[in-house]
Amino acid sequence: MRTFRWSRGERHFPGWYWAATTWRHVGFESWLERDRLLLMDFDPKVVGIGSQPFGCTGMTVSGSVGMPRTTSCAAWTAQRW
């Protein structure tokens, strides 16, 4: 995981979003990421939100190991397959 860095004159819009779901600030690097965080925060099925590029793997619905993915935002739900 990397930290958020920004300086005057950059062409993207980083910042911090206060997520009621996690009661913590979640960083974003663009308005698109901020909007996605907002949607995740208002989804009642979401129980966790994370940001910044990180790799993740998991099980697919059929039980096989899924391909590794790199994402900039992620949401976790309490739903079980």
Order of alpha helices (4+ residues) and beta strands (2+ residues): beta-beta-alpha-beta-beta
